[in-house]
């Protein structure tokens, strides 16, 4: 039972998430040979105030 977790900033639409889950599921089925109904994809979102990147650790909300 393959499980894929995607970490992302908040702000994507339900349609974008639906498309991503479908594409990831299809890739796992193709490349791992897993049954379609065995694949789980979870999207974990956080607000831009809770994530930082780059030199100096700048918050995404401050970019």
PDB file of N, CA, C and O in Angstrom:
ATOM      1  N   UNK A   1       0.837  -1.184   0.000  1.00  0.00           N
ATOM      2  CA  UNK A   1       0.000   0.000   0.000  1.00  0.00           C
ATOM      3  C   UNK A   1       0.880   1.246   0.000  1.00  0.00           C
ATOM      4  O   UNK A   1       1.191   1.773   1.069  1.00  0.00           O
ATOM      5  N   UNK A   2       1.285   1.725  -1.160  1.00  0.00           N
ATOM      6  CA  UNK A   2       2.110   2.931  -1.205  1.00  0.00           C
ATOM      7  C   UNK A   2       1.345   4.151  -0.701  1.00  0.00           C
ATOM      8  O   UNK A   2       0.163   4.330  -0.993  1.00  0.00           O
ATOM      9  N   UNK A   3       2.040   4.975   0.054  1.00  0.00           N
ATOM     10  CA  UNK A   3       1.461   6.221   0.535  1.00  0.00           C
ATOM     11  C   UNK A   3       2.419   7.348   0.222  1.00  0.00           C
ATOM     12  O   UNK A   3       3.613   7.255   0.506  1.00  0.00           O
ATOM     13  N   UNK A   4       1.897   8.416  -0.364  1.00  0.00           N
ATOM     14  CA  UNK A   4       2.700   9.578  -0.732  1.00  0.00           C
ATOM     15  C   UNK A   4       2.172  10.769   0.045  1.00  0.00           C
ATOM     16  O   UNK A   4       0.965  11.009   0.082  1.00  0.00           O
ATOM     17  N   UNK A   5       3.077  11.518   0.667  1.00  0.00           N
ATOM     18  CA  UNK A   5       2.698  12.711   1.409  1.00  0.00           C
ATOM     19  C   UNK A   5       3.325  13.912   0.717  1.00  0.00           C
ATOM     20  O   UNK A   5       4.528  13.931   0.459  1.00  0.00           O
ATOM     21  N   UNK A   6       2.503  14.912   0.419  1.00  0.00           N
ATOM     22  CA  UNK A   6       2.959  16.139  -0.229  1.00  0.00           C
ATOM     23  C   UNK A   6       2.790  17.283   0.760  1.00  0.00           C
ATOM     24  O   UNK A   6       1.693  17.520   1.265  1.00  0.00           O
ATOM     25  N   UNK A   7       3.875  17.986   1.030  1.00  0.00           N
ATOM     26  CA  UNK A   7       3.812  19.164   1.891  1.00  0.00           C
ATOM     27  C   UNK A   7       3.764  20.394   0.999  1.00  0.00           C
ATOM     28  O   UNK A   7       4.578  20.530   0.085  1.00  0.00           O
ATOM     29  N   UNK A   8       2.810  21.298   1.258  1.00  0.00           N
ATOM     30  CA  UNK A   8       2.642  22.469   0.413  1.00  0.00           C
ATOM     31  C   UNK A   8       2.079  23.630   1.219  1.00  0.00           C
ATOM     32  O   UNK A   8       1.440  23.448   2.255  1.00  0.00           O
ATOM     33  N   UNK A   9       2.337  24.816   0.713  1.00  0.00           N
ATOM     34  CA  UNK A   9       1.715  25.992   1.303  1.00  0.00           C
ATOM     35  C   UNK A   9       0.238  26.012   0.948  1.00  0.00           C
ATOM     36  O   UNK A   9      -0.163  25.511  -0.103  1.00  0.00           O
ATOM     37  N   UNK A  10      -0.566  26.589   1.822  1.00  0.00           N
ATOM     38  CA  UNK A  10      -1.994  26.743   1.554  1.00  0.00           C
ATOM     39  C   UNK A  10      -2.185  27.635   0.333  1.00  0.00           C
ATOM     40  O   UNK A  10      -1.334  28.459  -0.003  1.00  0.00           O
ATOM     41  N   UNK A  11      -3.327  27.445  -0.318  1.00  0.00           N
ATOM     42  CA  UNK A  11      -3.659  28.357  -1.399  1.00  0.00           C
ATOM     43  C   UNK A  11      -4.042  27.681  -2.702  1.00  0.00           C
ATOM     44  O   UNK A  11      -4.476  28.355  -3.636  1.00  0.00           O
ATOM     45  N   UNK A  12      -3.893  26.364  -2.789  1.00  0.00           N
ATOM     46  CA  UNK A  12      -4.288  25.657  -4.010  1.00  0.00           C
ATOM     47  C   UNK A  12      -5.786  25.404  -3.976  1.00  0.00           C
ATOM     48  O   UNK A  12      -6.384  25.252  -2.911  1.00  0.00           O
ATOM     49  N   UNK A  13      -6.377  25.362  -5.160  1.00  0.00           N
ATOM     50  CA  UNK A  13      -7.808  25.082  -5.255  1.00  0.00           C
ATOM     51  C   UNK A  13      -8.049  23.584  -5.128  1.00  0.00           C
ATOM     52  O   UNK A  13      -7.123  22.782  -5.250  1.00  0.00           O
ATOM     53  N   UNK A  14      -9.295  23.217  -4.883  1.00  0.00           N
ATOM     54  CA  UNK A  14      -9.661  21.804  -4.815  1.00  0.00           C
ATOM     55  C   UNK A  14      -9.377  21.129  -6.156  1.00  0.00           C
ATOM     56  O   UNK A  14      -8.923  19.986  -6.188  1.00  0.00           O
ATOM     57  N   UNK A  15      -9.639  21.822  -7.257  1.00  0.00           N
ATOM     58  CA  UNK A  15      -9.365  21.238  -8.574  1.00  0.00           C
ATOM     59  C   UNK A  15      -7.871  20.974  -8.771  1.00  0.00           C
ATOM     60  O   UNK A  15      -7.506  19.948  -9.344  1.00  0.00           O
ATOM     61  N   UNK A  16      -7.007  21.871  -8.313  1.00  0.00           N
ATOM     62  CA  UNK A  16      -5.560  21.662  -8.406  1.00  0.00           C
ATOM     63  C   UNK A  16      -5.141  20.458  -7.575  1.00  0.00           C
ATOM     64  O   UNK A  16      -4.334  19.640  -8.018  1.00  0.00           O
ATOM     65  N   UNK A  17      -5.690  20.353  -6.371  1.00  0.00           N
ATOM     66  CA  UNK A  17      -5.361  19.222  -5.500  1.00  0.00           C
ATOM     67  C   UNK A  17      -5.858  17.916  -6.109  1.00  0.00           C
ATOM     68  O   UNK A  17      -5.153  16.907  -6.076  1.00  0.00           O
ATOM     69  N   UNK A  18      -7.043  17.930  -6.653  1.00  0.00           N
ATOM     70  CA  UNK A  18      -7.620  16.740  -7.288  1.00  0.00           C
ATOM     71  C   UNK A  18      -6.726  16.270  -8.446  1.00  0.00           C
ATOM     72  O   UNK A  18      -6.458  15.077  -8.585  1.00  0.00           O
ATOM     73  N   UNK A  19      -6.272  17.209  -9.267  1.00  0.00           N
ATOM     74  CA  UNK A  19      -5.407  16.878 -10.401  1.00  0.00           C
ATOM     75  C   UNK A  19      -4.063  16.328  -9.931  1.00  0.00           C
ATOM     76  O   UNK A  19      -3.542  15.377 -10.514  1.00  0.00           O
ATOM     77  N   UNK A  20      -3.502  16.920  -8.884  1.00  0.00           N
ATOM     78  CA  UNK A  20      -2.225  16.442  -8.355  1.00  0.00           C
ATOM     79  C   UNK A  20      -2.351  15.024  -7.811  1.00  0.00           C
ATOM     80  O   UNK A  20      -1.510  14.169  -8.089  1.00  0.00           O
ATOM     81  N   UNK A  21      -3.402  14.778  -7.036  1.00  0.00           N
ATOM     82  CA  UNK A  21      -3.619  13.442  -6.476  1.00  0.00           C
ATOM     83  C   UNK A  21      -3.767  12.417  -7.591  1.00  0.00           C
ATOM     84  O   UNK A  21      -3.222  11.317  -7.494  1.00  0.00           O
ATOM     85  N   UNK A  22      -4.494  12.760  -8.645  1.00  0.00           N
ATOM     86  CA  UNK A  22      -4.662  11.839  -9.772  1.00  0.00           C
ATOM     87  C   UNK A  22      -3.324  11.546 -10.447  1.00  0.00           C
ATOM     88  O   UNK A  22      -2.998  10.388 -10.709  1.00  0.00           O
ATOM     89  N   UNK A  23      -2.547  12.598 -10.730  1.00  0.00           N
ATOM     90  CA  UNK A  23      -1.260  12.411 -11.408  1.00  0.00           C
ATOM     91  C   UNK A  23      -0.284  11.587 -10.566  1.00  0.00           C
ATOM     92  O   UNK A  23       0.413  10.718 -11.089  1.00  0.00           O
ATOM     93  N   UNK A  24      -0.239  11.861  -9.270  1.00  0.00           N
ATOM     94  CA  UNK A  24       0.654  11.098  -8.389  1.00  0.00           C
ATOM     95  C   UNK A  24       0.197   9.647  -8.319  1.00  0.00           C
ATOM     96  O   UNK A  24       1.018   8.734  -8.398  1.00  0.00           O
ATOM     97  N   UNK A  25      -1.101   9.430  -8.174  1.00  0.00           N
ATOM     98  CA  UNK A  25      -1.632   8.063  -8.126  1.00  0.00           C
ATOM     99  C   UNK A  25      -1.277   7.305  -9.395  1.00  0.00           C
ATOM    100  O   UNK A  25      -0.817   6.165  -9.332  1.00  0.00           O
ATOM    101  N   UNK A  26      -1.488   7.932 -10.547  1.00  0.00           N
ATOM    102  CA  UNK A  26      -1.160   7.293 -11.822  1.00  0.00           C
ATOM    103  C   UNK A  26       0.323   6.940 -11.914  1.00  0.00           C
ATOM    104  O   UNK A  26       0.678   5.875 -12.419  1.00  0.00           O
ATOM    105  N   UNK A  27       1.189   7.829 -11.428  1.00  0.00           N
ATOM    106  CA  UNK A  27       2.630   7.579 -11.462  1.00  0.00           C
ATOM    107  C   UNK A  27       3.025   6.405 -10.565  1.00  0.00           C
ATOM    108  O   UNK A  27       3.873   5.594 -10.935  1.00  0.00           O
ATOM    109  N   UNK A  28       2.410   6.320  -9.391  1.00  0.00           N
ATOM    110  CA  UNK A  28       2.717   5.216  -8.473  1.00  0.00           C
ATOM    111  C   UNK A  28       2.234   3.887  -9.065  1.00  0.00           C
ATOM    112  O   UNK A  28       2.935   2.878  -8.989  1.00  0.00           O
ATOM    113  N   UNK A  29       1.043   3.892  -9.649  1.00  0.00           N
ATOM    114  CA  UNK A  29       0.519   2.673 -10.288  1.00  0.00           C
ATOM    115  C   UNK A  29       1.458   2.238 -11.406  1.00  0.00           C
ATOM    116  O   UNK A  29       1.809   1.063 -11.502  1.00  0.00           O
ATOM    117  N   UNK A  30       1.861   3.174 -12.243  1.00  0.00           N
ATOM    118  CA  UNK A  30       2.735   2.862 -13.384  1.00  0.00           C
ATOM    119  C   UNK A  30       4.116   2.374 -12.949  1.00  0.00           C
ATOM    120  O   UNK A  30       4.609   1.365 -13.454  1.00  0.00           O
ATOM    121  N   UNK A  31       4.733   3.083 -12.022  1.00  0.00           N
ATOM    122  CA  UNK A  31       6.126   2.816 -11.681  1.00  0.00           C
ATOM    123  C   UNK A  31       6.332   1.781 -10.590  1.00  0.00           C
ATOM    124  O   UNK A  31       7.376   1.132 -10.544  1.00  0.00           O
ATOM    125  N   UNK A  32       5.347   1.617  -9.706  1.00  0.00           N
ATOM    126  CA  UNK A  32       5.452   0.622  -8.628  1.00  0.00           C
ATOM    127  C   UNK A  32       4.642  -0.622  -8.921  1.00  0.00           C
ATOM    128  O   UNK A  32       4.807  -1.643  -8.252  1.00  0.00           O
ATOM    129  N   UNK A  33       3.764  -0.551  -9.919  1.00  0.00           N
ATOM    130  CA  UNK A  33       2.911  -1.691 -10.215  1.00  0.00           C
ATOM    131  C   UNK A  33       1.866  -1.941  -9.140  1.00  0.00           C
ATOM    132  O   UNK A  33       1.374  -3.059  -8.990  1.00  0.00           O
ATOM    133  N   UNK A  34       1.530  -0.903  -8.398  1.00  0.00           N
ATOM    134  CA  UNK A  34       0.549  -1.035  -7.317  1.00  0.00           C
ATOM    135  C   UNK A  34      -0.863  -0.969  -7.889  1.00  0.00           C
ATOM    136  O   UNK A  34      -1.094  -0.292  -8.891  1.00  0.00           O
ATOM    137  N   UNK A  35      -1.805  -1.667  -7.264  1.00  0.00           N
ATOM    138  CA  UNK A  35      -3.199  -1.525  -7.677  1.00  0.00           C
ATOM    139  C   UNK A  35      -3.685  -0.096  -7.406  1.00  0.00           C
ATOM    140  O   UNK A  35      -3.299   0.531  -6.420  1.00  0.00           O
ATOM    141  N   UNK A  36      -4.527   0.395  -8.293  1.00  0.00           N
ATOM    142  CA  UNK A  36      -5.032   1.759  -8.188  1.00  0.00           C
ATOM    143  C   UNK A  36      -5.627   2.052  -6.813  1.00  0.00           C
ATOM    144  O   UNK A  36      -5.375   3.113  -6.242  1.00  0.00           O
ATOM    145  N   UNK A  37      -6.406   1.130  -6.286  1.00  0.00           N
ATOM    146  CA  UNK A  37      -7.084   1.376  -5.011  1.00  0.00           C
ATOM    147  C   UNK A  37      -6.184   1.196  -3.793  1.00  0.00           C
ATOM    148  O   UNK A  37      -6.628   1.384  -2.660  1.00  0.00           O
ATOM    149  N   UNK A  38      -4.929   0.836  -4.017  1.00  0.00           N
ATOM    150  CA  UNK A  38      -4.000   0.673  -2.897  1.00  0.00           C
ATOM    151  C   UNK A  38      -3.185   1.936  -2.623  1.00  0.00           C
ATOM    152  O   UNK A  38      -2.497   2.026  -1.607  1.00  0.00           O
ATOM    153  N   UNK A  39      -3.265   2.907  -3.528  1.00  0.00           N
ATOM    154  CA  UNK A  39      -2.438   4.117  -3.413  1.00  0.00           C
ATOM    155  C   UNK A  39      -3.177   5.171  -2.592  1.00  0.00           C
ATOM    156  O   UNK A  39      -4.354   5.451  -2.822  1.00  0.00           O
ATOM    157  N   UNK A  40      -2.458   5.747  -1.627  1.00  0.00           N
ATOM    158  CA  UNK A  40      -2.988   6.846  -0.817  1.00  0.00           C
ATOM    159  C   UNK A  40      -2.094   8.059  -1.013  1.00  0.00           C
ATOM    160  O   UNK A  40      -0.870   7.956  -0.941  1.00  0.00           O
ATOM    161  N   UNK A  41      -2.708   9.205  -1.260  1.00  0.00           N
ATOM    162  CA  UNK A  41      -1.981  10.469  -1.383  1.00  0.00           C
ATOM    163  C   UNK A  41      -2.565  11.436  -0.370  1.00  0.00           C
ATOM    164  O   UNK A  41      -3.779  11.630  -0.306  1.00  0.00           O
ATOM    165  N   UNK A  42      -1.692  12.038   0.417  1.00  0.00           N
ATOM    166  CA  UNK A  42      -2.127  13.012   1.418  1.00  0.00           C
ATOM    167  C   UNK A  42      -1.443  14.336   1.137  1.00  0.00           C
ATOM    168  O   UNK A  42      -0.231  14.382   0.925  1.00  0.00           O
ATOM    169  N   UNK A  43      -2.213  15.409   1.135  1.00  0.00           N
ATOM    170  CA  UNK A  43      -1.655  16.750   0.988  1.00  0.00           C
ATOM    171  C   UNK A  43      -1.723  17.425   2.353  1.00  0.00           C
ATOM    172  O   UNK A  43      -2.798  17.580   2.932  1.00  0.00           O
ATOM    173  N   UNK A  44      -0.562  17.820   2.854  1.00  0.00           N
ATOM    174  CA  UNK A  44      -0.455  18.499   4.142  1.00  0.00           C
ATOM    175  C   UNK A  44      -0.134  19.956   3.857  1.00  0.00           C
ATOM    176  O   UNK A  44       0.913  20.280   3.297  1.00  0.00           O
ATOM    177  N   UNK A  45      -1.054  20.831   4.253  1.00  0.00           N
ATOM    178  CA  UNK A  45      -0.872  22.251   3.965  1.00  0.00           C
ATOM    179  C   UNK A  45      -0.521  23.031   5.230  1.00  0.00           C
ATOM    180  O   UNK A  45      -0.905  22.671   6.343  1.00  0.00           O
ATOM    181  N   UNK A  46       0.215  24.103   5.015  1.00  0.00           N
ATOM    182  CA  UNK A  46       0.489  25.006   6.124  1.00  0.00           C
ATOM    183  C   UNK A  46       0.404  26.442   5.606  1.00  0.00           C
ATOM    184  O   UNK A  46       0.624  26.698   4.423  1.00  0.00           O
ATOM    185  N   UNK A  47       0.086  27.368   6.497  1.00  0.00           N
ATOM    186  CA  UNK A  47       0.027  28.769   6.081  1.00  0.00           C
ATOM    187  C   UNK A  47       1.441  29.297   5.809  1.00  0.00           C
ATOM    188  O   UNK A  47       2.408  28.775   6.363  1.00  0.00           O
ATOM    189  N   UNK A  48       1.568  30.318   4.971  1.00  0.00           N
ATOM    190  CA  UNK A  48       2.886  30.870   4.651  1.00  0.00           C
ATOM    191  C   UNK A  48       3.608  31.465   5.854  1.00  0.00           C
ATOM    192  O   UNK A  48       4.816  31.698   5.796  1.00  0.00           O
ATOM    193  N   UNK A  49       2.880  31.713   6.947  1.00  0.00           N
ATOM    194  CA  UNK A  49       3.519  32.224   8.158  1.00  0.00           C
ATOM    195  C   UNK A  49       4.218  31.119   8.941  1.00  0.00           C
ATOM    196  O   UNK A  49       4.955  31.398   9.887  1.00  0.00           O
ATOM    197  N   UNK A  50       3.988  29.861   8.551  1.00  0.00           N
ATOM    198  CA  UNK A  50       4.547  28.735   9.294  1.00  0.00           C
ATOM    199  C   UNK A  50       5.663  28.015   8.552  1.00  0.00           C
ATOM    200  O   UNK A  50       6.061  26.918   8.944  1.00  0.00           O
ATOM    201  N   UNK A  51       6.177  28.629   7.470  1.00  0.00           N
ATOM    202  CA  UNK A  51       7.217  27.961   6.700  1.00  0.00           C
ATOM    203  C   UNK A  51       8.195  29.001   6.176  1.00  0.00           C
ATOM    204  O   UNK A  51       7.798  30.077   5.730  1.00  0.00           O
ATOM    205  N   UNK A  52       9.476  28.667   6.236  1.00  0.00           N
ATOM    206  CA  UNK A  52      10.499  29.577   5.743  1.00  0.00           C
ATOM    207  C   UNK A  52      11.517  28.848   4.896  1.00  0.00           C
ATOM    208  O   UNK A  52      11.632  27.624   4.947  1.00  0.00           O
ATOM    209  N   UNK A  53      12.259  29.624   4.109  1.00  0.00           N
ATOM    210  CA  UNK A  53      13.258  29.035   3.222  1.00  0.00           C
ATOM    211  C   UNK A  53      14.283  30.100   2.846  1.00  0.00           C
ATOM    212  O   UNK A  53      14.023  31.301   2.910  1.00  0.00           O
ATOM    213  N   UNK A  54      15.441  29.618   2.458  1.00  0.00           N
ATOM    214  CA  UNK A  54      16.447  30.520   1.916  1.00  0.00           C
ATOM    215  C   UNK A  54      17.395  31.054   2.973  1.00  0.00           C
ATOM    216  O   UNK A  54      17.297  30.743   4.160  1.00  0.00           O
ATOM    217  N   UNK A  55      18.305  31.862   2.492  1.00  0.00           N
ATOM    218  CA  UNK A  55      19.288  32.466   3.390  1.00  0.00           C
ATOM    219  C   UNK A  55      18.587  33.339   4.414  1.00  0.00           C
ATOM    220  O   UNK A  55      17.753  34.174   4.063  1.00  0.00           O
ATOM    221  N   UNK A  56      18.916  33.152   5.641  1.00  0.00           N
ATOM    222  CA  UNK A  56      18.324  33.931   6.714  1.00  0.00           C
ATOM    223  C   UNK A  56      16.988  33.391   7.191  1.00  0.00           C
ATOM    224  O   UNK A  56      16.376  33.964   8.093  1.00  0.00           O
ATOM    225  N   UNK A  57      16.524  32.287   6.595  1.00  0.00           N
ATOM    226  CA  UNK A  57      15.270  31.686   7.049  1.00  0.00           C
ATOM    227  C   UNK A  57      14.080  32.628   6.933  1.00  0.00           C
ATOM    228  O   UNK A  57      13.360  32.840   7.909  1.00  0.00           O
ATOM    229  N   UNK A  58      13.868  33.190   5.760  1.00  0.00           N
ATOM    230  CA  UNK A  58      12.779  34.137   5.543  1.00  0.00           C
ATOM    231  C   UNK A  58      11.460  33.380   5.403  1.00  0.00           C
ATOM    232  O   UNK A  58      11.368  32.420   4.638  1.00  0.00           O
ATOM    233  N   UNK A  59      10.446  33.814   6.140  1.00  0.00           N
ATOM    234  CA  UNK A  59       9.125  33.213   6.038  1.00  0.00           C
ATOM    235  C   UNK A  59       8.550  33.451   4.643  1.00  0.00           C
ATOM    236  O   UNK A  59       8.802  34.486   4.027  1.00  0.00           O
ATOM    237  N   UNK A  60       7.787  32.495   4.158  1.00  0.00           N
ATOM    238  CA  UNK A  60       7.146  32.644   2.867  1.00  0.00           C
ATOM    239  C   UNK A  60       6.196  33.849   2.867  1.00  0.00           C
ATOM    240  O   UNK A  60       6.016  34.495   1.834  1.00  0.00           O
ATOM    241  N   UNK A  61       5.596  34.151   4.011  1.00  0.00           N
ATOM    242  CA  UNK A  61       4.688  35.297   4.103  1.00  0.00           C
ATOM    243  C   UNK A  61       5.432  36.625   3.973  1.00  0.00           C
ATOM    244  O   UNK A  61       4.817  37.649   3.675  1.00  0.00           O
ATOM    245  N   UNK A  62       6.742  36.619   4.191  1.00  0.00           N
ATOM    246  CA  UNK A  62       7.548  37.842   4.097  1.00  0.00           C
ATOM    247  C   UNK A  62       8.262  37.982   2.758  1.00  0.00           C
ATOM    248  O   UNK A  62       8.956  38.971   2.520  1.00  0.00           O
ATOM    249  N   UNK A  63       8.095  37.005   1.898  1.00  0.00           N
ATOM    250  CA  UNK A  63       8.788  37.058   0.600  1.00  0.00           C
ATOM    251  C   UNK A  63       8.064  37.934  -0.375  1.00  0.00           C
ATOM    252  O   UNK A  63       8.508  38.090  -1.512  1.00  0.00           O
TER     253      UNK A  63
END
